[in-house]
Amino acid sequence: MIAALALLLSSAVADAAPTPLSFTTPDHQLGRSHINPVNVVQRNTTFRLNLPARTVDGAEIRSTLQYRSGVVRSRIRVANAPSSLTGFFLYAAPDYASEIDIEIMNDRTGTVLFSTYAGDRQTHTETRRLGFDPTAAAHTYEIAWGAGQVRFTVDGVLLRTWTSGVPTAPMNLYANAWFPAWLDGLAPAGTRTTVIDRLEYRRR
């Protein structure tokens, strides 16, 4: 009876309704990109993160609240802008102290990087192939973290779990599209757009 009740309570927490989210649009330099608020367009639950033509400028949204654990999820179609990437991640300053990343290359290769940072260092990183073109359609990306564990899921398929080196401090939720200094920085001929839809946070 006790075990059944514990399972029921665990399921209820996992299936908790999404917590309402609000976001700001930061203005700063990141890699090669000027992260400019004018490049963010919101319509209802959808954010369009524009990479303007003939520039390496980018766009970013950041949650107004921080979260210590939970599940974050979004439907994302990345821009077709090679040498840039789309990030869906949790972060709190300073650098290397608290971060959990999904970084998707903005091209047709389906390359994704999963990473964690804690205790002033990068604790994990892995590069995977998704097996689809992330510029062609939206897919669901999810991070679940807490109790010393993090899980990365794409379209309901668990791709990586780490049970050490996971940050414990409260973090903001971010999504961005930008040009890192470690890629070539090829400005697109026309404006390209990452579409972020159905952003959710659920408590655990």
Backbone as CSV, one residue per row, in Angstrom:
resi,resn,N_x,N_y,N_z,CA_x,CA_y,CA_z,C_x,C_y,C_z
1,MET,0.826,-1.198,0.000,0.000,0.000,0.000,0.867,1.257,0.000
2,ILE,1.905,1.278,0.873,2.782,2.442,0.955,3.522,2.644,-0.357
3,ALA,4.016,1.538,-0.939,4.735,1.632,-2.218,3.826,2.153,-3.315
4,ALA,2.575,1.684,-3.330,1.625,2.138,-4.344,1.321,3.619,-4.176
5,LEU,1.204,4.065,-2.904,0.938,5.483,-2.649,2.122,6.338,-3.088
6,ALA,3.343,5.861,-2.817,4.542,6.604,-3.223,4.609,6.725,-4.728
7,LEU,4.273,5.655,-5.437,4.270,5.683,-6.898,3.232,6.663,-7.410
8,LEU,2.058,6.662,-6.789,0.997,7.577,-7.194,1.427,9.034,-6.994
9,LEU,2.039,9.326,-5.838,2.497,10.684,-5.572,3.592,11.092,-6.532
10,SER,4.502,10.155,-6.839,5.580,10.456,-7.792,5.015,10.780,-9.157
11,SER,4.013,10.018,-9.595,3.397,10.269,-10.893,2.682,11.606,-10.894
12,ALA,2.035,11.944,-9.784,1.317,13.210,-9.717,2.273,14.378,-9.853
13,VAL,3.472,14.288,-9.205,4.455,15.354,-9.328,4.960,15.444,-10.761
14,ALA,5.263,14.264,-11.355,5.783,14.259,-12.726,4.777,14.850,-13.699
15,ASP,3.474,14.650,-13.406,2.437,15.110,-14.320,1.846,16.455,-13.883
16,ALA,2.525,17.170,-12.987,2.018,18.454,-12.516,1.838,19.413,-13.679
17,ALA,0.850,20.290,-13.538,0.588,21.266,-14.595,1.783,22.200,-14.760
18,PRO,2.032,22.676,-15.979,3.147,23.606,-16.192,2.987,24.872,-15.359
19,THR,4.104,25.361,-14.841,4.132,26.635,-14.124,4.202,27.773,-15.136
20,PRO,3.395,28.821,-14.979,3.466,29.946,-15.928,4.871,30.539,-15.988
21,LEU,5.305,30.885,-17.186,6.643,31.422,-17.420,6.555,32.848,-17.950
22,SER,7.505,33.669,-17.564,7.666,34.988,-18.185,9.140,35.163,-18.526
23,PHE,9.401,35.971,-19.557,10.750,36.081,-20.090,11.148,37.537,-20.310
24,THR,12.454,37.780,-20.236,13.042,39.045,-20.648,13.878,38.796,-21.898
25,THR,14.288,39.872,-22.562,15.105,39.768,-23.774,16.421,40.493,-23.529
26,PRO,17.473,39.766,-23.146,18.755,40.392,-22.808,19.407,41.099,-23.998
27,ASP,20.332,41.998,-23.660,21.116,42.749,-24.647,22.580,42.650,-24.220
28,HIS,23.375,41.848,-24.939,24.777,41.672,-24.546,25.550,41.054,-25.710
29,GLN,26.842,40.926,-25.550,27.697,40.276,-26.536,27.893,38.825,-26.139
30,LEU,27.794,37.928,-27.106,27.987,36.498,-26.870,28.692,35.913,-28.083
31,GLY,29.915,35.417,-27.898,30.672,34.923,-29.036,30.853,36.014,-30.072
32,ARG,30.502,35.709,-31.329,30.564,36.706,-32.399,29.335,37.614,-32.431
33,SER,28.326,37.304,-31.631,27.001,37.914,-31.803,26.717,39.034,-30.818
34,HIS,26.106,40.098,-31.331,25.396,41.049,-30.482,23.999,40.469,-30.262
35,ILE,23.731,40.064,-29.029,22.405,39.541,-28.692,21.490,40.749,-28.515
36,ASN,20.600,40.948,-29.478,19.831,42.186,-29.575,18.339,41.906,-29.345
37,PRO,17.712,42.587,-28.392,16.283,42.356,-28.135,15.386,42.561,-29.353
38,VAL,15.793,43.411,-30.301,14.932,43.646,-31.469,14.815,42.402,-32.341
39,ASN,15.693,41.425,-32.127,15.663,40.205,-32.934,14.735,39.136,-32.358
40,VAL,14.032,39.463,-31.266,13.059,38.549,-30.666,11.651,39.033,-30.986
41,VAL,10.848,38.142,-31.555,9.448,38.461,-31.854,8.577,37.415,-31.169
42,GLN,7.669,37.864,-30.297,6.770,36.949,-29.594,5.364,37.076,-30.145
43,ARG,4.742,35.919,-30.345,3.334,35.872,-30.732,2.681,34.736,-29.958
44,ASN,1.839,35.091,-28.992,1.205,34.112,-28.108,2.278,33.276,-27.415
45,THR,2.303,31.963,-27.624,3.269,31.094,-26.945,4.534,30.865,-27.765
46,THR,4.672,31.549,-28.866,5.791,31.298,-29.777,6.761,32.477,-29.783
47,PHE,8.046,32.159,-29.723,9.105,33.153,-29.869,9.861,32.868,-31.166
48,ARG,10.071,33.917,-31.947,10.904,33.830,-33.142,12.223,34.536,-32.836
49,LEU,13.311,33.773,-32.873,14.640,34.308,-32.607,15.329,34.496,-33.951
50,ASN,15.419,35.749,-34.376,15.906,36.055,-35.720,17.420,36.245,-35.749
51,LEU,18.030,35.706,-36.813,19.416,35.959,-37.166,19.377,36.836,-38.415
52,PRO,19.566,38.160,-38.265,19.347,39.069,-39.388,20.323,38.832,-40.546
53,ALA,19.838,39.129,-41.742,20.635,38.957,-42.962,21.930,39.761,-42.885
54,ARG,22.989,39.149,-43.381,24.303,39.785,-43.558,24.910,40.286,-42.256
55,THR,24.530,39.667,-41.131,25.151,39.971,-39.844,25.380,38.651,-39.107
56,VAL,26.131,38.738,-37.997,26.237,37.594,-37.094,25.572,37.928,-35.751
57,ASP,24.598,38.831,-35.791,23.831,39.154,-34.588,22.902,38.001,-34.214
58,GLY,22.481,37.977,-32.950,21.629,36.900,-32.482,20.490,37.397,-31.609
59,ALA,19.822,36.436,-30.942,18.644,36.739,-30.133,18.583,35.778,-28.956
60,GLU,17.934,36.236,-27.861,17.892,35.412,-26.661,16.694,35.783,-25.805
61,ILE,16.121,34.784,-25.132,15.126,35.007,-24.096,15.612,34.348,-22.812
62,ARG,15.238,34.944,-21.659,15.660,34.436,-20.356,14.477,34.507,-19.399
63,SER,14.236,33.448,-18.677,13.128,33.449,-17.717,13.392,34.472,-16.614
64,THR,12.337,35.085,-16.128,12.482,36.062,-15.055,12.718,35.381,-13.709
65,LEU,12.337,34.121,-13.581,12.526,33.369,-12.343,13.607,32.309,-12.523
66,GLN,14.136,31.851,-11.389,15.106,30.769,-11.392,14.475,29.506,-10.825
67,TYR,15.047,28.348,-11.218,14.490,27.059,-10.831,15.619,26.143,-10.364
68,ARG,15.400,25.465,-9.237,16.419,24.596,-8.652,16.359,23.182,-9.216
69,SER,15.181,22.748,-9.637,15.007,21.411,-10.218,13.693,21.406,-10.984
70,GLY,13.477,20.384,-11.796,12.223,20.283,-12.528,12.420,19.724,-13.918
71,VAL,11.456,20.011,-14.778,11.483,19.574,-16.172,11.171,20.783,-17.045
72,VAL,12.042,21.069,-18.013,11.774,22.118,-18.997,11.677,21.461,-20.370
73,ARG,10.755,21.981,-21.171,10.467,21.345,-22.456,10.045,22.410,-23.453
74,SER,10.396,22.212,-24.734,9.943,23.124,-25.784,9.929,22.410,-27.125
75,ARG,9.061,22.932,-27.995,9.090,22.544,-29.415,9.970,23.547,-30.140
76,ILE,10.994,23.078,-30.859,11.981,23.972,-31.469,12.229,23.558,-32.920
77,ARG,12.165,24.547,-33.817,12.688,24.377,-35.179,13.829,25.360,-35.328
78,VAL,15.035,24.851,-35.592,16.203,25.731,-35.598,16.367,26.412,-36.947
79,ALA,17.030,27.572,-36.905,17.335,28.318,-38.127,18.279,27.521,-39.020
80,ASN,18.133,27.692,-40.329,19.092,27.113,-41.269,20.161,28.168,-41.536
81,ALA,21.141,28.221,-40.635,22.195,29.234,-40.693,23.498,28.587,-40.232
82,PRO,24.145,27.840,-41.121,25.379,27.136,-40.741,26.394,28.066,-40.087
83,SER,27.097,27.517,-39.102,28.097,28.164,-38.248,27.466,28.960,-37.116
84,SER,26.147,28.784,-36.902,25.483,29.289,-35.710,24.832,28.113,-34.985
85,LEU,24.290,28.372,-33.816,23.598,27.307,-33.093,22.415,27.871,-32.322
86,THR,21.537,26.956,-31.916,20.401,27.268,-31.045,20.632,26.620,-29.703
87,GLY,20.506,27.405,-28.635,20.641,26.875,-27.294,19.312,26.821,-26.568
88,PHE,19.105,25.746,-25.827,17.972,25.592,-24.915,18.597,25.104,-23.622
89,PHE,18.646,25.956,-22.583,19.549,25.634,-21.482,19.156,26.358,-20.200
90,LEU,19.769,25.892,-19.119,19.629,26.485,-17.796,20.987,27.036,-17.393
91,TYR,20.983,28.238,-16.775,22.261,28.881,-16.463,22.074,29.870,-15.323
92,ALA,23.098,29.951,-14.473,23.198,31.005,-13.471,24.657,31.408,-13.361
93,ALA,24.898,32.713,-13.311,26.258,33.230,-13.181,26.862,32.802,-11.835
94,PRO,28.221,32.729,-11.774,29.196,33.034,-12.828,29.398,31.863,-13.777
95,ASP,30.123,32.118,-14.879,30.411,31.063,-15.852,31.067,29.861,-15.173
96,TYR,30.720,28.683,-15.664,31.247,27.383,-15.214,30.688,26.933,-13.871
97,ALA,29.850,27.740,-13.232,29.344,27.358,-11.912,28.081,26.516,-11.995
98,SER,27.127,26.922,-12.852,25.830,26.244,-12.913,25.270,26.364,-14.320
99,GLU,25.268,25.256,-15.062,24.739,25.299,-16.432,24.414,23.889,-16.906
100,ILE,23.289,23.766,-17.601,22.880,22.519,-18.255,22.414,22.892,-19.656
101,ASP,23.061,22.330,-20.681,22.860,22.790,-22.060,22.339,21.717,-22.998
102,ILE,21.424,22.138,-23.872,21.202,21.497,-25.167,21.560,22.539,-26.211
103,GLU,22.527,22.224,-27.080,22.941,23.136,-28.147,22.824,22.401,-29.479
104,ILE,21.981,22.935,-30.354,21.694,22.297,-31.638,22.344,23.118,-32.742
105,MET,23.148,22.477,-33.572,23.753,23.191,-34.687,22.665,23.635,-35.666
106,ASN,22.741,24.886,-36.100,21.741,25.438,-37.020,22.080,25.056,-38.460
107,ASP,22.005,23.777,-38.731,22.220,23.264,-40.083,21.468,21.944,-40.201
108,ARG,21.635,21.274,-41.313,20.830,20.077,-41.586,21.437,18.782,-41.065
109,THR,22.598,18.860,-40.396,23.295,17.643,-39.985,22.633,16.942,-38.802
110,GLY,21.834,17.672,-38.024,21.237,17.066,-36.837,22.227,16.865,-35.705
111,THR,23.239,17.718,-35.623,24.248,17.620,-34.565,23.777,18.359,-33.322
112,VAL,23.865,17.693,-32.169,23.453,18.294,-30.906,24.533,18.044,-29.860
113,LEU,24.730,19.022,-28.977,25.669,18.896,-27.874,24.896,18.949,-26.566
114,PHE,25.167,17.989,-25.678,24.655,17.996,-24.315,25.832,18.306,-23.389
115,SER,25.655,19.222,-22.438,26.759,19.606,-21.559,26.230,19.992,-20.184
116,THR,27.103,19.846,-19.173,26.824,20.358,-17.838,28.076,21.043,-17.297
117,TYR,27.834,22.044,-16.427,28.910,22.763,-15.750,28.536,22.880,-14.282
118,ALA,29.508,22.631,-13.408,29.296,22.765,-11.969,30.658,22.897,-11.297
119,GLY,30.700,23.640,-10.184,31.936,23.737,-9.427,33.096,24.316,-10.198
120,ASP,32.820,25.323,-11.065,33.861,26.044,-11.810,34.509,25.232,-12.920
121,ARG,33.800,24.223,-13.437,34.362,23.460,-14.552,33.248,22.805,-15.362
122,GLN,33.603,22.433,-16.587,32.680,21.626,-17.387,32.761,20.196,-16.878
123,THR,31.649,19.649,-16.443,31.646,18.317,-15.850,31.304,17.214,-16.845
124,HIS,30.547,17.553,-17.903,30.207,16.567,-18.938,30.006,17.293,-20.261
125,THR,30.294,16.608,-21.359,29.861,17.071,-22.682,29.821,15.883,-23.625
126,GLU,28.855,15.887,-24.491,28.715,14.808,-25.476,28.078,15.365,-26.738
127,THR,28.606,14.979,-27.887,28.049,15.359,-29.179,27.342,14.157,-29.782
128,ARG,26.105,14.363,-30.240,25.298,13.286,-30.811,24.741,13.710,-32.156
129,ARG,24.299,12.752,-32.940,23.510,13.004,-34.145,22.062,12.633,-33.859
130,LEU,21.148,13.532,-34.192,19.744,13.333,-33.879,19.033,12.392,-34.842
131,GLY,19.581,12.251,-36.038,18.944,11.379,-37.019,17.844,12.060,-37.809
132,PHE,17.768,13.400,-37.731,16.806,14.148,-38.543,17.381,15.540,-38.800
133,ASP,16.743,16.256,-39.731,17.129,17.628,-40.064,16.369,18.577,-39.138
134,PRO,17.022,19.205,-38.153,16.290,20.049,-37.201,15.845,21.382,-37.777
135,THR,16.286,21.714,-39.001,15.822,22.943,-39.650,14.512,22.740,-40.399
136,ALA,14.121,21.471,-40.618,12.975,21.184,-41.478,11.646,21.207,-40.736
137,ALA,11.656,20.906,-39.442,10.408,20.825,-38.675,10.724,20.958,-37.201
138,ALA,9.705,21.233,-36.407,9.863,21.351,-34.961,9.964,19.975,-34.315
139,HIS,10.788,19.888,-33.282,10.933,18.682,-32.477,10.923,19.082,-31.009
140,THR,10.602,18.130,-30.129,10.479,18.407,-28.704,11.771,18.062,-27.980
141,TYR,12.315,19.058,-27.279,13.553,18.915,-26.513,13.232,19.110,-25.034
142,GLU,13.827,18.255,-24.180,13.492,18.280,-22.757,14.733,18.071,-21.905
143,ILE,14.805,18.830,-20.808,15.813,18.635,-19.762,15.067,18.381,-18.461
144,ALA,15.398,17.288,-17.782,14.845,16.990,-16.458,16.020,16.887,-15.490
145,TRP,15.982,17.664,-14.402,17.126,17.666,-13.498,16.677,17.810,-12.049
146,GLY,17.543,17.304,-11.147,17.274,17.367,-9.717,17.791,16.128,-9.035
147,ALA,18.016,16.212,-7.724,18.506,15.089,-6.914,19.790,14.501,-7.496
148,GLY,20.667,15.379,-8.023,21.962,14.929,-8.512,21.942,14.245,-9.863
149,GLN,20.852,14.391,-10.616,20.732,13.706,-11.911,20.194,14.663,-12.962
150,VAL,20.620,14.472,-14.217,20.046,15.205,-15.338,19.779,14.231,-16.470
151,ARG,18.635,14.430,-17.149,18.248,13.588,-18.288,17.908,14.480,-19.474
152,PHE,18.415,14.114,-20.658,18.146,14.837,-21.890,17.291,13.945,-22.794
153,THR,16.151,14.487,-23.243,15.208,13.723,-24.058,14.854,14.525,-25.301
154,VAL,14.774,13.852,-26.446,14.361,14.482,-27.698,13.238,13.645,-28.303
155,ASP,12.098,14.284,-28.566,10.924,13.598,-29.114,10.548,12.370,-28.288
156,GLY,10.676,12.502,-26.954,10.289,11.426,-26.055,11.303,10.319,-25.904
157,VAL,12.444,10.423,-26.579,13.489,9.398,-26.508,14.611,9.898,-25.602
158,LEU,14.910,9.147,-24.567,15.990,9.505,-23.651,17.329,9.262,-24.336
159,LEU,18.130,10.326,-24.462,19.411,10.223,-25.165,20.611,10.225,-24.239
160,ARG,20.504,10.826,-23.069,21.650,10.850,-22.156,21.184,11.114,-20.734
161,THR,21.790,10.408,-19.775,21.587,10.636,-18.351,22.942,10.761,-17.681
162,TRP,23.094,11.772,-16.792,24.289,11.876,-15.951,23.867,11.970,-14.504
163,THR,24.597,11.275,-13.637,24.254,11.224,-12.217,25.362,11.804,-11.342
164,SER,26.258,12.561,-11.951,27.288,13.278,-11.198,27.574,14.584,-11.930
165,GLY,28.206,15.524,-11.235,28.582,16.781,-11.872,27.414,17.629,-12.310
166,VAL,26.262,17.485,-11.637,25.054,18.232,-12.000,24.916,19.436,-11.069
167,PRO,24.705,20.641,-11.597,24.587,21.813,-10.728,23.354,21.737,-9.837
168,THR,23.455,22.360,-8.669,22.355,22.325,-7.704,21.772,23.702,-7.422
169,ALA,22.430,24.765,-7.865,21.934,26.121,-7.608,20.723,26.430,-8.490
170,PRO,19.855,27.348,-8.077,18.757,27.796,-8.953,19.311,28.434,-10.221
171,MET,18.652,28.164,-11.350,19.112,28.663,-12.648,17.946,29.255,-13.424
172,ASN,18.252,30.211,-14.303,17.276,30.723,-15.261,17.206,29.795,-16.464
173,LEU,16.035,29.763,-17.091,15.847,29.058,-18.352,16.089,30.028,-19.505
174,TYR,16.886,29.600,-20.479,17.221,30.417,-21.645,16.900,29.663,-22.936
175,ALA,16.688,30.441,-23.993,16.749,29.932,-25.362,17.399,31.019,-26.201
176,ASN,18.294,30.630,-27.101,18.948,31.638,-27.929,19.360,31.067,-29.277
177,ALA,19.701,31.975,-30.188,20.271,31.636,-31.491,21.413,32.623,-31.710
178,TRP,22.632,32.094,-32.002,23.799,32.976,-32.024,24.968,32.298,-32.742
179,PHE,26.033,33.068,-32.922,27.226,32.618,-33.642,28.404,32.514,-32.675
180,PRO,28.772,31.300,-32.252,29.923,31.153,-31.342,31.238,31.521,-32.030
181,ALA,32.206,31.937,-31.214,33.530,32.279,-31.759,34.256,31.049,-32.285
182,TRP,33.893,29.849,-31.820,34.597,28.635,-32.247,34.035,28.042,-33.545
183,LEU,33.030,28.699,-34.129,32.559,28.339,-35.466,32.911,29.465,-36.437
184,ASP,32.678,29.254,-37.738,33.222,30.143,-38.770,32.577,31.520,-38.828
185,GLY,31.366,31.670,-38.318,30.723,32.984,-38.332,30.317,33.434,-39.719
186,LEU,29.622,32.559,-40.449,29.178,32.867,-41.809,27.832,33.582,-41.752
187,ALA,27.825,34.870,-42.043,26.576,35.635,-41.992,25.600,35.122,-43.044
188,PRO,24.339,34.892,-42.704,23.363,34.402,-43.687,23.001,35.474,-44.704
189,ALA,22.730,35.046,-45.944,22.351,35.996,-46.999,20.992,36.628,-46.723
190,GLY,20.100,35.860,-46.112,18.788,36.366,-45.724,18.543,36.084,-44.254
191,THR,17.545,36.726,-43.683,17.236,36.501,-42.269,16.814,35.050,-42.044
192,ARG,17.373,34.442,-41.033,17.035,33.073,-40.650,16.445,33.101,-39.246
193,THR,15.591,32.136,-38.932,14.824,32.199,-37.687,14.759,30.849,-36.992
194,THR,15.077,30.849,-35.699,14.771,29.719,-34.822,13.414,29.981,-34.185
195,VAL,12.522,28.997,-34.233,11.178,29.128,-33.669,11.096,28.291,-32.395
196,ILE,10.776,28.962,-31.290,10.661,28.329,-29.978,9.191,28.354,-29.584
197,ASP,8.600,27.183,-29.372,7.161,27.125,-29.104,6.892,26.201,-27.917
198,ARG,5.806,26.491,-27.212,5.315,25.649,-26.115,6.371,25.463,-25.030
199,LEU,7.006,26.522,-24.623,7.962,26.456,-23.519,7.241,26.094,-22.226
200,GLU,7.741,25.079,-21.524,7.103,24.626,-20.291,8.139,24.405,-19.204
201,TYR,7.744,24.709,-17.981,8.486,24.272,-16.800,7.522,23.557,-15.878
202,ARG,7.917,22.383,-15.392,7.099,21.632,-14.447,7.957,21.324,-13.215
203,ARG,7.374,21.522,-12.047,8.068,21.169,-10.799,8.184,19.660,-10.669
204,ARG,9.214,19.224,-9.953,9.394,17.782,-9.661,9.289,17.545,-8.173
